[in-house]
Amino acid sequence: MKIRKVRRYRRARYPRGTWRRRQKDPVSQTAKGGLTSLLLMALTDACDVPGLGATGPPPVMPEMVTEHEARQIINQVFVDNGVTLQEDFPLVFRWAQDSIVFDVDGYNEELEVGYEYLNPDYSDHQYFSQEAVTALNEARDGDGPHIEIVEPGDYYAMPKSEAEIEAQIRAFIEKLKGMGII
Amino acid sequence: MTLRPTAVRYSALSITHRCNLGCDYCYARQGKGVSMSPDVARGAIEFLAGQANGWCTVTFFGGEPLVEFGLLKEIVEGTARRHGDRIHFRMSTNGTLLDDEKLAFLRDHEVHFVLSLDGDEKQNDTHRRFVGGRGSYRAIERHIPAVLEANPYTLAVSVVSPETAGHIGRGVKDLFSKGFRYVLQTLDYPAGWNDRHLRILRSEYLELADFYEASLRSGKKVYYSPFDERIKTWAQKPYGKGDLCDLANSQIAIAPSGTIYPCVQFIGEDGRDDEANAIGNVFDGFDRARREYFIEENYAEKESCRGCALEGRCATHCGCVNWRATGDLRTIPPIICEHERMLMPIVDRMATRLWKDNVELFRRKFYEKSFPMSSYVEDCMGIGKDNAQ
C-alpha cells in the first residue's frame, strides 16, 4: 500500500457550491431569469440527451456529436466485432512516475480493451495531462491496457462527424486484431 | 507561525477507564480501572466553563460512561445549576447498560448520545464482545426501539476492520432496517489492511452505493458518512484546517485523572507513558507550549498530499488517526490514501447519477442550506414518515 497523489480527478460531475432550486414555472422563470433561461432550456431539450435536464450539465453545441451519441456509435462498433464493453469501468492507470484514477467510458476487463471519450464539457482535456495521454497511448500500443482516446474534434478543434468517430474505432479494432488481442 | 488557540468548543470527558466490553480494536485502555472523582469532575467542568467563552459541548466518554451513571447524573445536574445551558452534554456509549431509568434521565436532560454498533450481529460481534467473550449485539438490540423513540436521530457508530470488511453491506443495511437514519462508519486504520481487503471493501461499497442511491430516489432520508461526507466536500465545501479534526484547539479530551489530552485517542492508560501527550490539567490549565505544538503539527501541510486532486475531500486531515496509525500527526497511513482513492470515484459516480436524474432529495440534501431545518419540520409533521425508515 502506498500514498499516491491523484493528479487529475474528474469523476464528480455534479456541481460545486450552493445549488439553487430552479423555478419550475416557465413564466416566472422568464420573468426572473430573462430570455436567456428559456433559450438555454430549449437548447438543452433539443439535445435530447438522457439525464440532461435544464438543471443538469451545460448544453452542447447542436452540430457536435454528443458524448451519448458518440458512445452509442463506438459501442456498436465494438459489439459488431464481438467485444462487449462495460460502461464507466473504474481504473487506476499507473505508469513510471505517476497514476491517474478514472472511469473508462467503455472497457472489457478480460481483454483490457476499451475507449475513453474526452468530453470538453467536463474539462476532460484538463484532466488528462499530456503526460497521461502519452502514457495511455504507449500502453495501448504495448502491453495494455489498450484504451483508445477519442477526441470530439480534430486538430483544428473542428467537430468530428459520426462517420469519423466510427472510422477511428474501426481502425483501432483492426490494430487490436493485428496485435492478436481480439 | 504565530498561533492563537481558539475557545474550547468540544471536550470529551472520560469519566472512567472501566468498560464492560473488551472490543479488541478499541484505542481506549482500561488502565488501572479508575474512574473520575467528583472533585476532578467539578474541576473539569469549571475549567471548561472558563475556556469555552460562551458555550461548550461535553461528551461523556470512557471506558463505558454508563458504568459510572451516578457520577454522570451528578455532573449533568450540578452543571445545570451552576452554568445553565452554556454547557451541553452528549455521550458515546456501547448501549449495553441502558435501561428505562437511564434513558428517561438522558432524554429529560437532553443528553443525546451516539451508539457504538458495528452492524448486524455477525459484524458487531466479531470485535464487540463482553469481557467474558460473549457478543454484545443482543444486549444492545433490545434497546434500539426505545433509543430511537427517545431520539430518532441517534447516530450509530460503526468501525470496519479487515475481518469485517466483507460484511458491511449487510451490516449497514441492517442498521438502517432497524430504524437508524444516521450511520457513521470509519475504518480501523491501524489494523493490518492489504490490497485484498480493499478489493473486498470496494465490492461492499458498490453494493451500499446501490442501496443509498435507491433510498434517495425513493425519498428515504439516510445518512451514511462514507458517502455523505465525500459528497458534501464537493457539493458544499472541502475540509478546511480544523474542520475534520481540531485536536488540542477547539476540541480536547479530559482523562479521569484530570489530565488534558489533545483528543481521546491520546489518553491511553493515562499514565506515565502518556505524559508526553498531555497538554495540561484541569486545575492548572493548559500547558500553552504543548498545546500549540499539537495544533501546529495538526495544521501543518501534509507534504505527501500537496497537489493531490482529492485534497480537502479525504480523511487525511485527522491528526489523531495519523498519530494512532503511524505515531506521527503529519504522517498519513497509506491505507487512508488507498481507501480514499478507491471510495471517492464510487461515491462521485453515484452522486452524478442522482444529480443528472434530478433526484429531489439529493438536490435538497446537498444544495439547500435550509435542508436540515426543513427536513426536521417535515419529520415533525409526519411528512414522508413512511420513507423515514
Chai-1 contact restraints between the chains, C-beta under 6 A:
chainA,res_idxA,chainB,res_idxB,connection_type,confidence,min_distance_angstrom,max_distance_angstrom,comment,restraint_id
A,M1,B,P334,contact,1.0,0.0,6.0,A-B,restraint_1
A,M1,B,I335,contact,1.0,0.0,6.0,A-B,restraint_2
A,M1,B,E338,contact,1.0,0.0,6.0,A-B,restraint_3
A,K2,B,P334,contact,1.0,0.0,6.0,A-B,restraint_4
A,I3,B,S304,contact,1.0,0.0,6.0,A-B,restraint_5
A,I3,B,P334,contact,1.0,0.0,6.0,A-B,restraint_6
A,I3,B,C337,contact,1.0,0.0,6.0,A-B,restraint_7
A,K5,B,G307,contact,1.0,0.0,6.0,A-B,restraint_8
A,K5,B,C308,contact,1.0,0.0,6.0,A-B,restraint_9
A,V6,B,C308,contact,1.0,0.0,6.0,A-B,restraint_10
A,V6,B,A309,contact,1.0,0.0,6.0,A-B,restraint_11
A,V6,B,L310,contact,1.0,0.0,6.0,A-B,restraint_12
A,R8,B,A309,contact,1.0,0.0,6.0,A-B,restraint_13
A,Y9,B,A309,contact,1.0,0.0,6.0,A-B,restraint_14
A,R11,B,P345,contact,1.0,0.0,6.0,A-B,restraint_15
A,R11,B,D348,contact,1.0,0.0,6.0,A-B,restraint_16
A,R11,B,R349,contact,1.0,0.0,6.0,A-B,restraint_17
A,A12,B,W234,contact,1.0,0.0,6.0,A-B,restraint_18
A,A12,B,D348,contact,1.0,0.0,6.0,A-B,restraint_19
A,R13,B,T352,contact,1.0,0.0,6.0,A-B,restraint_20
A,Y14,B,A351,contact,1.0,0.0,6.0,A-B,restraint_21
A,Y14,B,T352,contact,1.0,0.0,6.0,A-B,restraint_22
A,Y14,B,W355,contact,1.0,0.0,6.0,A-B,restraint_23
A,W19,B,Y367,contact,1.0,0.0,6.0,A-B,restraint_24
A,G51,B,K356,contact,1.0,0.0,6.0,A-B,restraint_25
A,G53,B,N358,contact,1.0,0.0,6.0,A-B,restraint_26
A,G56,B,K356,contact,1.0,0.0,6.0,A-B,restraint_27
A,P90,B,P345,contact,1.0,0.0,6.0,A-B,restraint_28
A,V101,B,R341,contact,1.0,0.0,6.0,A-B,restraint_29
